[in-house]
Amino acid sequence: MSEATVSFTTHGDIALATIEHPPVNALAHGVRVGLKAALERTAADPNLAALIIRGAGKNFSAGADVREFGRPFEPPQLGEVIELTEALSKPVIAALHGSALGGGLELALACHFRVALAGTRLGLPEVKLGIIPGGGGTQRLPRLIGARAALSVIAEGKDLEAAEAQRLGLVDLCVPADLETAALEFARRVVREGAPLRRTGDIVPVLDEPQVFGEFTKSVGRRQRGFLAPLEAVKAVRMAFELPFAQGLGRELEMCMALLNGAQSRAQRHAFAAEREIARIPGLKADLPAREIRAAAVVGAGVMGRGIALCFASAGIPVQLLARTAAAAEEARGQIAKLCAAQVARGSLAAAEAERRLGLISGTGAVSELRRADLIVEAISEHRGEKEALFAEVAVHCRAGAILASNTSFLDLTALGRASGRAADFAGLHFFNPAHAMRLLEVVRTPATAPQVTVTLLQLARRLGKIPVLVGAAEGFVANRMLARRSREALFMLEEGALPEQVDAALTNFGFPLGPFAVADLGGLDVVLATRRARFASLTPRERAADLLEQLNALGRLGQKSAAGWYRYDAERRALPDPLVHELIARHSAARGIRRRAISEEEIQERCLCAMINEGARLLGEGVVPRPQEIDVIWLHGFGFPAYRGGPMFYADELGLPRVLAALERYRDTVGAEYFTPAPLLQKLAAEGRGFYDP
């Protein structure tokens, strides 16, 4: 990392302070020192009439240096630099490009004028780190753009594009090119005309919509359920209209620091850092050249296959969609067209872009037509024999150097790679449903996968807009192996006395967006049953006997698609508890000789989470993943683990591994050793008083 600096140059009587701290010009200690020096130098030099603050490279500034969080900030504090900026008796102009986020935008808000390059992103995304702005953002932004727009930026974490920022009054001038020249001309005009300095803190805010705070409190409370920072952000913005400016600044900083020192921000900052850490792959050369992916193919035209094909097309990669017949492939392409049309109707996709994507998708019914594909992804049913036969056939027809990948959720990738005869060119690409929308992608390498193939797939995943997590080839990989343990306990607790809505409520109260039974109904109980059948041979006798899923399928209860599954659904697809399911579960328990009992929310959460954490420890111990970060990122982005809890392995450390171990030992004695024997790694760490993240 380059040392943080601020260079100081002059153009006649205009000074330029340039932040030089790649890659994002974070406002680290050296930057703060440099900015303070530039302000003092400008103030002291009678030959200088104005100061322009700008950023080198691709950004103005993306805000504070998160590496400084959690320890005392060295002076000068950002707040001091911001106050000096606003108080300067000479005009200070912010020249914005790329991103002006967080503390970067707070610095710009304290400048007297703002000039932005078209396309610049301006925002205060601190809520995503579990805090609120602490450098005056909640007090200055509402004074410039009003309460509603400021709440959207601060409480919801939404960015503004430069043109919109100018319309709202945040930016004084938006230019299409040559930002430096435009900023210099603007500064000279301000000096020449003797324009009065516009200190944001001096503006008296006007509240046009008193009800807006109640509206946002309800909306962020609903959409960001469980998160503290968005609600605190609403309170802080309200202070801009109720307190004197200086008092509002002081209270804002107090609120920011209280959140920063809290558990939620600690967890959210961990999630932010973990996502970046997993991009650094131990033992994989960073400069290894990737293969070029110019064209792709997807074999299998079901829901997953169609979604994967759309992923490639959305990234501008031509893709062939192979079905059993050419007619079936064209029908699948028609389903993709309907999906795009729905996005256009919602306003989330431009009609021209939808047409472009569809134009990149072609249908075929013959494996022999896949010769031009650089990557072929299999997405057929979870049947090992069928997949092995398919890869053996594909290998005959694909070109040399083409990468073969399977979207399997559970099957042995090493065996599938052998069947292809191209094991070095073979890997797993485990997309999550819906594939075109879910950002997580497990990239699965086998012991035979060539490093170049791994690098290629990781780069491709980012090109597709995904968050790739590299994992090893093991049963269920990471996501589904841990999910299976949670699902097992949820099912067992139904047998023992719980009801679907109780289990789901316990897990949504923990912070998951949906509980396991609501998720199953959403995806389709026939799909869930197909996965269970594919894994049936590996299930324990009790798991096999817990055949409630088979019973529901036999009754035609397939979930939302049939208006009945674990729940019944009304015309608006609202889930309603179903007495018929309650009776079915009670009969099942009686037939199995299981005496039903009351099960608390605490037990539901503890059993589900401890089962997951224990399996995560096994995955780490087996080397399926090198670090706990991979597990946390998978659960945060794949299954909606609440970000304010940091992921299952971080959450385990927060609880303390001795506490987790004690719970596992308790359930080992009540549920069974085959389900809750503590993983060796977890036992070792707990005995040593360490956690998964301790060095």
DOZA-529128 format. One record per residue (C-alpha): y, z, x negated. Coordinates in nm, 4 decimals. Example, Ala and Ser with C-alpha at 12.3 -4.5 7.8 and 13.67 -1.06 7.14 Angstrom:
// residues 2
        py        pz        px
   -0.4500    0.7800   -1.2300
   -0.1060    0.7140   -1.3670
***
This chain:
// residues 695
        py        pz        px
    0.0000    0.0000    0.0000
    0.3373   -0.0980   -0.1409
    0.5929    0.1775   -0.1997
    0.8315    0.2100    0.0937
    1.1767    0.0857   -0.0016
    1.5035   -0.0350    0.1479
    1.6947   -0.2999   -0.0442
    2.0744   -0.3163   -0.0225
    2.2692   -0.6411   -0.0581
    2.6119   -0.7683    0.0466
    2.7493   -1.0903    0.1944
    3.1215   -1.0504    0.1431
    3.2228   -0.7457    0.3418
    2.8924   -0.7288    0.5348
    2.6143   -0.5101    0.3934
    2.2442   -0.5736    0.4624
    1.9838   -0.2971    0.4456
    1.6362   -0.4514    0.4447
    1.3280   -0.2393    0.5181
    1.0503   -0.3418    0.2781
    0.7339   -0.1516    0.3618
    0.4540   -0.3965    0.4435
    0.2629   -0.4672    0.6533
    0.4630   -0.3338    0.9528
    0.7680   -0.1665    0.7929
    0.6663    0.1785    0.9102
    0.9460    0.4332    0.8780
    0.7820    0.6291    0.5993
    0.9631    0.8807    0.3812
    1.0839    0.6196    0.1317
    1.2252    0.4056    0.4121
    1.4116    0.6990    0.5611
    1.5582    0.7849    0.2201
    1.6633    0.4223    0.1697
    1.8218    0.3895    0.5124
    2.0187    0.7109    0.4674
    2.1441    0.5867    0.1300
    2.2449    0.2508    0.2805
    2.4395    0.4213    0.5592
    2.6172    0.6535    0.3171
    2.6969    0.3677    0.0792
    2.8410    0.1585    0.3616
    3.0527    0.4485    0.4850
    3.1884    0.5230    0.1386
    3.2718    0.1668    0.0278
    3.6137    0.0542    0.1583
    3.5216   -0.3079    0.0847
    3.2362   -0.3013    0.3343
    3.3232   -0.3551    0.7011
    2.9784   -0.3516    0.8701
    2.6076   -0.2936    0.8084
    2.3102   -0.4995    0.9281
    1.9692   -0.3296    0.9336
    1.6743   -0.5672    0.9290
    1.3077   -0.5791    0.8317
    1.1351   -0.7900    0.5684
    0.8198   -0.9840    0.6452
    0.6876   -1.0221    0.9983
    0.8469   -0.7207    1.1688
    1.1647   -0.5200    1.2039
    0.9660   -0.1967    1.2199
    0.6592   -0.0849    1.4128
    0.7737    0.2768    1.4050
    0.6693    0.5986    1.2361
    0.4049    0.6123    0.9653
    0.1115    0.7673    1.1532
   -0.0305    0.8951    0.8237
    0.2512    1.1518    0.8218
    0.1452    1.2939    1.1566
   -0.0188    1.6326    1.1417
    0.1802    1.7520    0.8389
    0.5452    1.8417    0.7827
    0.7738    1.5389    0.7609
    0.9690    1.5247    0.4348
    1.3456    1.5057    0.4793
    1.5381    1.3182    0.5837
    1.3831    1.3312    0.9284
    1.3985    1.0123    1.1345
    1.6274    1.1897    1.3804
    1.8779    1.2563    1.1018
    1.8784    0.8873    0.9998
    1.9234    0.7848    1.3620
    2.2142    1.0250    1.4138
    2.3834    0.8975    1.0957
    2.3404    0.5422    1.2211
    2.5044    0.6080    1.5566
    2.7802    0.8202    1.4036
    2.8845    0.5641    1.1386
    3.2489    0.4649    1.1796
    3.1716    0.1026    1.0907
    2.9682   -0.1361    1.3074
    2.5915   -0.1198    1.2571
    2.3939   -0.4188    1.3830
    2.0140   -0.4240    1.4190
    1.8643   -0.7670    1.3427
    1.5295   -0.7622    1.5226
    1.2270   -0.9862    1.4829
    0.8525   -0.9574    1.5239
    0.8107   -0.6052    1.6579
    1.0623   -0.3273    1.7076
    0.8411   -0.0465    1.8316
    0.8494    0.3305    1.8536
    1.0798    0.4747    1.5912
    1.1783    0.1208    1.4974
    1.3260    0.0662    1.8423
    1.4809    0.4147    1.8402
    1.6616    0.3194    1.5195
    1.7817   -0.0030    1.6836
    1.8979    0.1908    1.9912
    2.1230    0.4000    1.7662
    2.2799    0.0865    1.6172
    2.6005   -0.0228    1.7851
    2.4759   -0.3782    1.8506
    2.1399   -0.5571    1.8574
    2.0625   -0.9210    1.7753
    1.7047   -1.0381    1.8290
    1.5001   -1.3429    1.7443
    1.3365   -1.5022    2.0483
    0.9871   -1.3662    2.1005
    1.0594   -1.0259    1.9471
    0.8627   -0.7427    2.1111
    1.0527   -0.4225    2.1829
    0.8800   -0.1095    2.3035
    0.8192    0.2642    2.2858
    0.4369    0.2911    2.2908
    0.4169    0.6562    2.1860
    0.2234    0.7510    2.5006
   -0.0698    0.5571    2.3540
   -0.0791    0.8165    2.0765
   -0.0515    1.1047    2.3206
    0.3155    1.1798    2.2529
    0.6599    1.0761    2.3753
    0.9444    0.9323    2.1654
    1.1049    1.2015    1.9518
    1.3973    1.0099    1.8035
    1.6109    0.9796    2.1146
    1.4246    0.6945    2.2842
    1.3900    0.8747    2.6169
    1.7620    0.9560    2.6175
    1.9135    0.6326    2.4852
    1.6998    0.3642    2.6501
    1.7752    0.4730    3.0117
    2.1462    0.4642    2.9289
    2.1139    0.0956    2.8384
    1.8634   -0.0437    3.0894
    1.8401    0.2109    3.3720
    1.5705    0.4536    3.4809
    1.3121    0.2173    3.6301
    1.3004   -0.0263    3.3392
    1.3036    0.2592    3.0879
    1.0165    0.4358    3.2638
    0.8112    0.1167    3.2513
    0.8636    0.0991    2.8755
    0.8270    0.4691    2.7971
    0.5832    0.6147    3.0522
    0.3648    0.3044    3.0865
    0.3969    0.1866    2.7265
    0.4946   -0.1706    2.8205
    0.6755   -0.3982    2.5763
    0.9831   -0.6071    2.6500
    1.0231   -0.9587    2.5149
    1.3638   -1.0313    2.3576
    1.4930   -1.2520    2.6401
    1.4066   -0.9896    2.9018
    1.5583   -0.7205    2.6818
    1.8817   -0.9200    2.6708
    1.8813   -0.9590    3.0488
    1.8447   -0.5827    3.0878
    2.1237   -0.5048    2.8410
    1.9125   -0.3762    2.5530
    1.9829   -0.6796    2.3300
    2.3322   -0.8256    2.2853
    2.2260   -1.1657    2.1530
    1.8945   -1.3491    2.1509
    1.8689   -1.6431    1.9096
    1.5980   -1.9105    1.8720
    1.6003   -1.9258    1.4906
    1.7727   -1.8222    1.1654
    1.8152   -1.4565    1.2520
    1.9974   -1.3634    0.9307
    2.2692   -1.6250    0.9797
    2.3096   -1.5270    1.3456
    2.3327   -1.1573    1.2581
    2.5911   -1.2225    0.9873
    2.8012   -1.4353    1.2221
    2.7741   -1.1681    1.4931
    2.8798   -0.8948    1.2484
    3.1773   -1.0968    1.1237
    3.2896   -1.1616    1.4812
    3.2662   -0.7924    1.5674
    3.4761   -0.7074    1.2609
    3.7242   -0.9888    1.3199
    3.7792   -0.8991    1.6837
    3.7871   -0.5272    1.6184
    3.5243   -0.4751    1.8873
    3.4852   -0.1073    1.9804
    3.1673    0.0600    1.8580
    2.9168    0.0985    2.1416
    2.7408    0.4269    2.0792
    2.4523    0.4506    2.3214
    2.4742    0.8279    2.3324
    2.8293    0.8060    2.4710
    2.7204    0.6074    2.7771
    2.7231    0.8092    3.0991
    2.3959    0.7140    3.2744
    2.4036    0.6190    3.6411
    2.0978    0.6869    3.8554
    2.0728    0.4207    4.1242
    1.7241    0.5162    4.2480
    1.6723    0.8943    4.2623
    1.3222    0.8403    4.4041
    1.2038    0.6498    4.0946
    1.0846    0.9615    3.9132
    0.8586    1.0655    4.1994
    0.7220    0.7115    4.2202
    0.6362    0.6995    3.8499
    0.4903    1.0495    3.8505
    0.2453    0.9373    4.1189
    0.1712    0.5969    3.9670
    0.1075    0.7099    3.6082
   -0.0805    1.0127    3.7352
   -0.3108    0.7778    3.9224
   -0.3464    0.4980    3.6670
   -0.3495    0.7218    3.3587
   -0.5383    1.0072    3.5149
   -0.5854    1.3027    3.2830
   -0.3280    1.1936    3.0244
   -0.0444    1.4395    2.9612
    0.2026    1.2216    2.7698
    0.2919    0.9749    3.0493
    0.3865    1.2602    3.2832
    0.5915    1.4250    3.0096
    0.7611    1.0897    2.9484
    0.8768    1.0781    3.3109
    1.0212    1.4290    3.2744
    1.1982    1.3333    2.9524
    1.3598    1.0213    3.0994
    1.4751    1.2280    3.3943
    1.6520    1.4599    3.1489
    1.8748    1.1692    3.0414
    2.0343    1.1868    3.3866
    2.0424    1.5656    3.4196
    2.1302    1.7086    3.0770
    2.4119    1.6504    2.8287
    2.3064    1.3986    2.5649
    2.2738    1.6440    2.2741
    2.0746    1.8877    2.4872
    1.8451    1.6061    2.6041
    1.7800    1.5049    2.2429
    1.6823    1.8580    2.1491
    1.4530    1.9013    2.4474
    1.2929    1.5604    2.3878
    1.2026    1.6555    2.0302
    1.0552    1.9874    2.1446
    0.8360    1.8081    2.4013
    0.7311    1.5463    2.1460
    0.6267    1.8090    1.8904
    0.4370    2.0133    2.1487
    0.2351    1.7050    2.2413
    0.1904    1.6062    1.8763
    0.0336    1.9446    1.8028
   -0.1915    1.9273    2.1103
   -0.5552    1.8247    2.1497
   -0.4829    1.5053    2.3439
   -0.2563    1.3523    2.0817
   -0.4992    1.4523    1.8086
   -0.7734    1.2682    1.9963
   -0.5615    0.9613    2.0731
   -0.4421    0.9350    1.7140
   -0.8030    0.9571    1.6051
   -0.8936    0.6728    1.8405
   -0.6082    0.4633    1.7000
   -0.7173    0.5268    1.3403
   -1.0886    0.4771    1.4121
   -1.0283    0.1301    1.5512
   -0.8645    0.0336    1.2231
   -1.1163    0.2109    1.0032
   -1.4145    0.0189    1.1385
   -1.2566   -0.3066    1.0205
   -1.3324   -0.1913    0.6652
   -1.7066   -0.2487    0.6284
   -1.8806   -0.0462    0.3548
   -2.0722   -0.2726    0.1167
   -1.9425   -0.5993    0.2627
   -1.7215   -0.8023    0.0305
   -1.3819   -0.8535    0.1906
   -1.3309   -1.1912    0.0216
   -1.6634   -1.3412    0.1280
   -1.5901   -1.6851    0.2794
   -1.6757   -1.7302    0.6460
   -1.8419   -2.0328    0.7984
   -1.6248   -2.2494    1.0180
   -1.6859   -2.2250    1.3921
   -1.5489   -2.5458    1.5442
   -1.7870   -2.5721    1.8401
   -2.0162   -2.3275    2.0162
   -2.2972   -2.3301    2.2692
   -2.4214   -2.0701    2.5163
   -2.7795   -2.0829    2.6426
   -2.8090   -1.9234    2.9844
   -2.5755   -1.9891    3.2750
   -2.5904   -1.6552    3.4533
   -2.3051   -1.4089    3.4851
   -2.3131   -1.3138    3.1158
   -2.3577   -1.6687    2.9917
   -2.0656   -1.7924    3.2002
   -1.8446   -1.5082    3.0789
   -1.9334   -1.5733    2.7143
   -1.8623   -1.9449    2.7530
   -1.5208   -1.8595    2.8973
   -1.4538   -1.6344    2.5949
   -1.4958   -1.9310    2.3612
   -1.2895   -2.1651    2.5761
   -1.0110   -1.9082    2.6071
   -0.9948   -1.8997    2.2264
   -0.9710   -2.2795    2.2104
   -1.3294   -2.3346    2.0955
   -1.5225   -2.6197    2.2681
   -1.8416   -2.4784    2.4183
   -2.1551   -2.6257    2.5740
   -2.3193   -2.4265    2.8516
   -2.6947   -2.4858    2.8654
   -2.8844   -2.4156    3.1885
   -3.2336   -2.5118    3.3024
   -3.0986   -2.8388    3.4373
   -2.7773   -3.0371    3.3962
   -2.7035   -2.9785    3.7649
   -2.7392   -2.6022    3.7195
   -2.5056   -2.6179    3.4205
   -2.2424   -2.7999    3.6267
   -2.2815   -2.5467    3.9056
   -2.2208   -2.2701    3.6512
   -1.9134   -2.4535    3.5270
   -1.7934   -2.4572    3.8873
   -1.8343   -2.0792    3.9021
   -1.6196   -2.0494    3.5901
   -1.3593   -2.2701    3.7586
   -1.3526   -2.0285    4.0549
   -1.3036   -1.7367    3.8178
   -1.0098   -1.9134    3.6510
   -0.8643   -2.0050    3.9908
   -0.8719   -1.6392    4.0914
   -0.6819   -1.5492    3.7742
   -0.4245   -1.8175    3.8509
   -0.3875   -1.6861    4.2067
   -0.3260   -1.3334    4.0706
   -0.0624   -1.4677    3.8334
   -0.2517   -1.3551    3.5209
   -0.3238   -1.7117    3.4054
   -0.1110   -2.0249    3.4119
   -0.2623   -2.3223    3.5961
   -0.2211   -2.5473    3.2922
   -0.4004   -2.2954    3.0716
   -0.6847   -2.2697    3.3224
   -0.7267   -2.6474    3.3106
   -0.7227   -2.6429    2.9310
   -0.9981   -2.3833    2.9195
   -1.2162   -2.5640    3.1707
   -1.1711   -2.8849    2.9739
   -1.3338   -2.7160    2.6742
   -1.6504   -2.6259    2.8677
   -1.9228   -2.8854    2.9149
   -2.2583   -2.8406    3.0862
   -2.5973   -2.9573    2.9670
   -2.9616   -2.9135    3.0549
   -3.1149   -3.0178    2.7218
   -3.1549   -2.8090    2.4070
   -3.1498   -3.1300    2.2054
   -2.7812   -3.1742    2.2902
   -2.6779   -2.8640    2.0954
   -2.6758   -3.0374    1.7566
   -2.3004   -3.0199    1.7060
   -2.2690   -2.6451    1.7719
   -2.1788   -2.4210    1.4790
   -2.2843   -2.1158    1.6784
   -2.5439   -2.0880    1.9550
   -2.5489   -1.7709    2.1671
   -2.8524   -1.6921    2.3820
   -2.7862   -1.5130    2.7123
   -3.1060   -1.5540    2.9156
   -3.3082   -1.2809    3.0898
   -3.4364   -0.9802    2.8948
   -3.7872   -1.1118    2.8286
   -3.8985   -1.1078    2.4672
   -4.1487   -1.3905    2.4966
   -3.8982   -1.6219    2.6631
   -3.6322   -1.5451    2.4059
   -3.8680   -1.6004    2.1125
   -3.9785   -1.9351    2.2546
   -3.6187   -2.0373    2.3131
   -3.5072   -1.9576    1.9584
   -3.8058   -2.1419    1.8130
   -3.7017   -2.4491    2.0133
   -3.3302   -2.4139    1.9380
   -3.4004   -2.3888    1.5648
   -3.5649   -2.7303    1.5746
   -3.2619   -2.9002    1.7257
   -2.9618   -2.7150    1.5792
   -2.7914   -2.8347    1.2659
   -2.8390   -2.6757    0.9238
   -2.6063   -2.3813    0.8756
   -2.5611   -2.3160    1.2473
   -2.5604   -1.9460    1.3383
   -2.8020   -1.8266    1.6063
   -2.7139   -1.5154    1.8049
   -2.8681   -1.3198    2.0894
   -2.6839   -1.1260    2.3582
   -2.9857   -0.9042    2.4199
   -2.9161   -0.5431    2.5109
   -3.2428   -0.3811    2.4008
   -3.4933   -0.6245    2.2499
   -3.6005   -0.6333    1.8849
   -3.3529   -0.8597    1.7081
   -3.5569   -0.8664    1.3887
   -3.8508   -1.0133    1.5813
   -3.6264   -1.2674    1.7528
   -3.4844   -1.3682    1.4152
   -3.8338   -1.4231    1.2777
   -3.9237   -1.6340    1.5797
   -3.6287   -1.8625    1.5066
   -3.7498   -1.9327    1.1566
   -3.3848   -1.8901    1.0549
   -3.3632   -1.5129    1.0061
   -3.0760   -1.5336    0.7552
   -2.8683   -1.7278    1.0093
   -2.9580   -1.4937    1.2945
   -2.7720   -1.1920    1.4387
   -2.6835   -1.0209    1.7642
   -2.3636   -1.0644    1.9621
   -2.3794   -0.8023    2.2353
   -2.1021   -0.8761    2.4846
   -2.0158   -0.6325    2.7621
   -1.9876   -0.7301    3.1266
   -1.7577   -0.8939    3.2303
   -1.7735   -1.0736    2.8954
   -1.4439   -1.2595    2.9363
   -1.2536   -0.9367    3.0065
   -1.4208   -0.6577    2.8060
   -1.2740   -0.6242    2.4572
   -1.5717   -0.4564    2.2908
   -1.8289   -0.6676    2.1056
   -2.1238   -0.5220    1.9155
   -2.1975   -0.7453    1.6164
   -2.5580   -0.6667    1.5231
   -2.7017   -0.7536    1.1856
   -3.0709   -0.7384    1.1004
   -3.1981   -0.6637    0.7497
   -3.2329   -1.0415    0.7033
   -2.8876   -1.1447    0.8312
   -2.6891   -1.3155    0.5548
   -2.3629   -1.1360    0.4634
   -2.1734   -1.4613    0.5194
   -2.3040   -1.4715    0.8763
   -2.1878   -1.1140    0.9327
   -1.8384   -1.1941    0.8020
   -1.8228   -1.5085    1.0158
   -1.9137   -1.3245    1.3351
   -1.6668   -1.0423    1.2691
   -1.3869   -1.2938    1.2167
   -1.4956   -1.4906    1.5230
   -1.4911   -1.1763    1.7369
   -1.1282   -1.1135    1.6451
   -1.0504   -1.4791    1.7186
   -1.1986   -1.4200    2.0651
   -0.9629   -1.1240    2.1120
   -1.2447   -0.8710    2.0853
   -1.2794   -0.5420    1.9024
   -1.5898   -0.6016    1.6883
   -1.8091   -0.3113    1.5845
   -2.0783   -0.3835    1.3266
   -2.4081   -0.2050    1.3984
   -2.7659   -0.2275    1.2821
   -3.0620   -0.3720    1.4694
   -3.2178   -0.0768    1.6509
   -3.3445   -0.0255    2.0064
   -3.0410   -0.0492    2.2326
   -2.8147   -0.0736    1.9241
   -2.5488    0.1957    1.9779
   -2.3924    0.1435    2.3191
   -2.6997    0.1065    2.5356
   -2.9145    0.3466    2.3374
   -2.6674    0.6282    2.3984
   -2.6012    0.5111    2.7542
   -2.9743    0.5254    2.8279
   -2.9804    0.8930    2.7354
   -2.6888    0.9690    2.9650
   -2.8485    0.7671    3.2469
   -3.1768    0.9507    3.1953
   -3.0154    1.2892    3.2432
   -2.8177    1.1696    3.5444
   -3.1417    1.0518    3.7058
   -3.3298    1.3686    3.6149
   -3.0565    1.5797    3.7714
   -3.0905    1.3827    4.0957
   -3.4560    1.4840    4.0997
   -3.3650    1.8457    4.0272
   -3.0998    1.8931    4.2959
   -2.7833    1.6908    4.2368
   -2.6570    1.4018    4.4502
   -2.5082    1.0731    4.3183
   -2.1556    1.1634    4.4255
   -2.1798    1.5030    4.2503
   -2.2871    1.3483    3.9211
   -2.0224    1.0781    3.9437
   -1.7493    1.3283    4.0322
   -1.8409    1.5510    3.7374
   -1.8079    1.2629    3.4931
   -1.4899    1.1209    3.6441
   -1.3434    1.4719    3.6336
   -1.4278    1.4700    3.2620
   -1.2250    1.1505    3.2319
   -1.4573    0.8516    3.2758
   -1.3158    0.5848    3.5086
   -1.6438    0.5677    3.7041
   -1.9613    0.7684    3.7172
   -2.3020    0.6194    3.6285
   -2.4149    0.5578    3.9867
   -2.0900    0.3887    4.0898
   -2.1174    0.1724    3.7768
   -2.4743    0.0774    3.8665
   -2.3691   -0.0238    4.2178
   -2.0868   -0.2313    4.0741
   -2.3125   -0.4234    3.8355
   -2.5988   -0.4594    4.0830
   -2.9096   -0.2432    4.1116
   -3.1276   -0.5518    4.0718
   -2.9687   -0.6108    3.7316
   -3.0165   -0.2455    3.6346
   -3.3794   -0.2617    3.7469
   -3.4404   -0.5735    3.5370
   -3.3179   -0.3841    3.2309
   -3.5381   -0.0860    3.3200
   -3.8425   -0.3128    3.3506
   -3.7668   -0.4718    3.0142
   -3.7733   -0.1218    2.8597
   -4.0519    0.0206    3.0752
   -4.3124    0.0333    2.7985
   -4.0855    0.2559    2.5864
   -4.0118    0.5061    2.8660
   -4.1680    0.8520    2.8823
   -4.3997    0.9402    3.1719
   -4.1253    1.1392    3.3466
   -3.8770    0.8524    3.3080
   -4.1291    0.6106    3.4581
   -4.1968    0.8461    3.7464
   -3.8253    0.8764    3.8218
   -3.8472    0.5534    4.0198
   -3.5539    0.5995    4.2552
   -3.4121    0.2683    4.1353
   -3.7272    0.0864    4.2383
   -3.7162    0.2548    4.5781
   -3.3570    0.1454    4.6418
   -3.4332   -0.2138    4.5377
   -3.7347   -0.2192    4.7696
   -3.5005   -0.1302    5.0565
   -3.2674   -0.4177    4.9655
   -2.9999   -0.1770    4.8482
   -2.8555   -0.3704    4.5540
   -2.5150   -0.2033    4.5304
   -2.1766   -0.3415    4.6296
   -2.3151   -0.6942    4.6663
   -2.5312   -0.5787    4.9601
   -2.2865   -0.3115    5.0847
   -2.5443   -0.0449    5.0029
   -2.6895    0.1020    4.6870
   -2.6541    0.4588    4.5663
   -2.3614    0.4594    4.8113
   -2.2805    0.2653    5.1260
   -1.9672    0.0510    5.1231
   -1.7143   -0.0229    5.3944
   -1.5304   -0.3519    5.4458
   -1.2839   -0.2628    5.1664
   -1.5747   -0.1826    4.9307
   -1.4941    0.1861    4.9312
   -1.7911    0.3964    4.8257
   -1.9136    0.6467    5.0842
   -2.1894    0.9067    5.0349
   -2.4995    0.7973    5.2261
   -2.7256    1.0504    5.4037
   -3.0102    0.7959    5.3807
   -2.9934    0.8134    5.0014
   -2.9785    1.1927    5.0167
   -3.2976    1.1931    5.2257
   -3.4683    0.9453    4.9936
   -3.3892    1.1649    4.6912
   -3.5097    1.4796    4.8676
   -3.8400    1.3108    4.9627
   -3.8808    1.1882    4.6077
   -3.8287    1.5388    4.4647
   -4.0785    1.6846    4.7097
   -4.3378    1.4188    4.6287
   -4.2946    1.4925    4.2581
   -4.3311    1.8664    4.3182
   -3.9787    1.9361    4.1897
   -3.8004    2.2272    4.3554
   -3.4380    2.1318    4.4110
   -3.1596    2.3679    4.3044
   -2.7818    2.3772    4.2853
   -2.6518    2.2048    3.9719
   -2.3008    2.2838    3.8545
   -2.0396    2.0381    3.7340
   -2.0501    2.2109    3.3961
   -2.4236    2.1445    3.3608
   -2.3867    1.7810    3.4663
   -2.1187    1.7205    3.2061
   -2.2939    1.9183    2.9348
   -2.6353    1.7561    2.9775
   -2.4981    1.4032    2.9915
   -2.2619    1.4490    2.6981
   -2.4987    1.6453    2.4773
   -2.7700    1.3849    2.5292
   -2.5231    1.1181    2.4135
   -2.3956    1.3184    2.1163
   -2.7476    1.4009    2.0003
   -2.8430    1.0333    2.0105
   -2.5253    0.9474    1.8224
   -2.6312    1.1901    1.5512
   -2.9706    1.0165    1.5326
   -2.7995    0.6775    1.4978
   -2.5932    0.8119    1.2094
   -2.8964    0.9715    1.0489
   -3.0930    0.6473    1.0759
   -2.8078    0.4437    0.9278
   -2.7666    0.2244    1.2358
   -2.3944    0.2845    1.1882
   -2.2327    0.4092    0.8673
   -1.9707    0.6346    1.0269
   -1.9010    0.8223    1.3487
   -1.5950    0.5998    1.4028
   -1.8153    0.3094    1.5106
   -1.9740    0.5220    1.7825
   -1.6428    0.6505    1.9119
   -1.4851    0.3038    1.9272
   -1.7871    0.1664    2.1137
   -1.7653    0.4375    2.3776
   -1.3884    0.4249    2.4076
   -1.3805    0.0496    2.4661
   -1.7229   -0.0161    2.6139
   -1.7699    0.2631    2.8656
   -1.4286    0.4173    2.9240
   -1.4799    0.7416    2.7352
   -1.1405    0.9094    2.7866
   -0.9129    0.8294    2.4928
   -0.7541    1.1732    2.5218
   -1.0913    1.3164    2.4172
   -1.1287    1.0792    2.1201
   -1.4866    0.9578    2.1668
   -1.8191    1.1447    2.1852
   -1.8515    1.2279    1.8154
   -1.4889    1.3412    1.7807
   -1.5294    1.5427    2.1016
   -1.8391    1.7088    1.9550
   -1.6404    1.8141    1.6503
   -1.3659    1.9513    1.8760
   -1.6243    2.1568    2.0665
   -1.7854    2.2675    1.7423
   -2.1362    2.1566    1.6460
   -2.2816    2.5106    1.6727
   -2.1888    2.5045    2.0424
   -2.3443    2.1595    2.0868
   -2.6565    2.2716    1.9032
   -2.6917    2.5800    2.1233
   -2.6720    2.3631    2.4372
   -2.9322    2.1219    2.3017
   -3.1681    2.4076    2.2220
   -3.1179    2.5508    2.5705
   -3.1996    2.2182    2.7384
   -3.4873    2.1591    2.4980
   -3.6471    2.4690    2.6438
   -3.5727    2.3767    3.0077
   -3.5779    1.9952    3.0318
   -3.8187    1.9247    2.7473
   -3.8418    1.8880    2.3712
   -3.8959    1.5124    2.3932
   -3.5482    1.4808    2.5446
   -3.3399    1.7486    2.3741
   -3.4795    1.8230    2.0287
   -3.1653    1.8384    1.8129
   -3.1203    1.5523    1.5669
   -3.1745    1.6566    1.2018
   -2.8217    1.5513    1.1021
   -2.6659    1.7590    1.3786
   -2.8736    2.0617    1.2800
   -2.7741    2.0208    0.9153
   -2.4032    1.9858    0.9842
   -2.3990    2.2783    1.2266
   -2.5773    2.5004    0.9723
   -2.3200    2.4045    0.7080
   -2.0272    2.4708    0.9420
   -1.9224    2.1060    0.9272
   -1.8630    1.8302    1.1816
   -1.9341    1.4598    1.1952
   -1.5894    1.3895    1.0518
   -1.5978    1.6518    0.7763
   -1.6247    1.5008    0.4274
***
